[in-house]
Amino acid sequence: MIYRALILSVLWAGCCTALVSAQVAVLNLLTGEQKAELILQSGSGLMGNESVVREVFNSVLMSSGQNQLSIFFTTFNQTAGQMNVTSIPPVVSKTILNMTLESLGSLPLYFKRDFWEIFSSTTKRTYLKSFIQVLKKQKISIVKLRKFFTEFSYNLKITGRAAAVCTTGNITEATIADPSFTFGYDYTQFAACLDIAVLRDNLASITDKVVDTSFQTIILNKLNQVCVTEHQSF
């Protein structure tokens, strides 16, 4: 505790908005565990300071220590749980996620739900828009994409599979064009919000983006409805 208090006093005396060279030098002496704890400590003032969060996380990425990034995220998750942190402020989560994307390429594809669940849906959707582009360049297999979306979307509330009213937002051509589509929709809402006419007019785009097998079943069922309707009209 004395060591941590000393580090805090050296780094953030006066609640600086950016780190000077001496402070960066001290920061680089911290382990991955200490850097993760530092961000989450209320007394550090980091939760509202984007430039300092970026500096802290950059020191993790640049560290020569073995597995420092993995250690950082493990400690970050464990500490957040111990402190009952249910959501991470956008200034922290967006900075960490964006820097992770820039440095890790497709590695976040393999992160588990215990990492993703501490971030808000808004932050995850913003991140996904960029990350999807990385995955496309890597030509990731459908199987791996399904596993990723299962972990990434795990904390979405499943409201059941009975017929329901669309509350998430009607799926339109603009919705489909969004790189983060279909994030935000569970099985029930995807079925309720996808109009058959929209599906028919945007079939290629939708089938290109939907990798979840349950969503694919919905698409197939709706296409069958179209076939039945058209057959009955003759």
Secondary structure, 3 states (H helix, E strand, C coil): CHHHHHHHHHHHCCCCCCCCHHHHHHHCCCCHHHHHHHHHCHHHCHHHCHHHHHHHHHHHHCCCCCCHHHHHHHHHHHHHHHCCCCCCCHHHHHHHHHHHHHHHCCHHHHCCHHHHCCCCHHHHHHHHHHHHHHHHHHCCCHHHHHHHHHHHCCCCCCCCCCCCCCCCCCCCHHHHHCCCCCCCCCHHHHHHHCCHHHHHHCHHHHHHHCCCHHHHHHHHHHHHHHHHHHHHHC
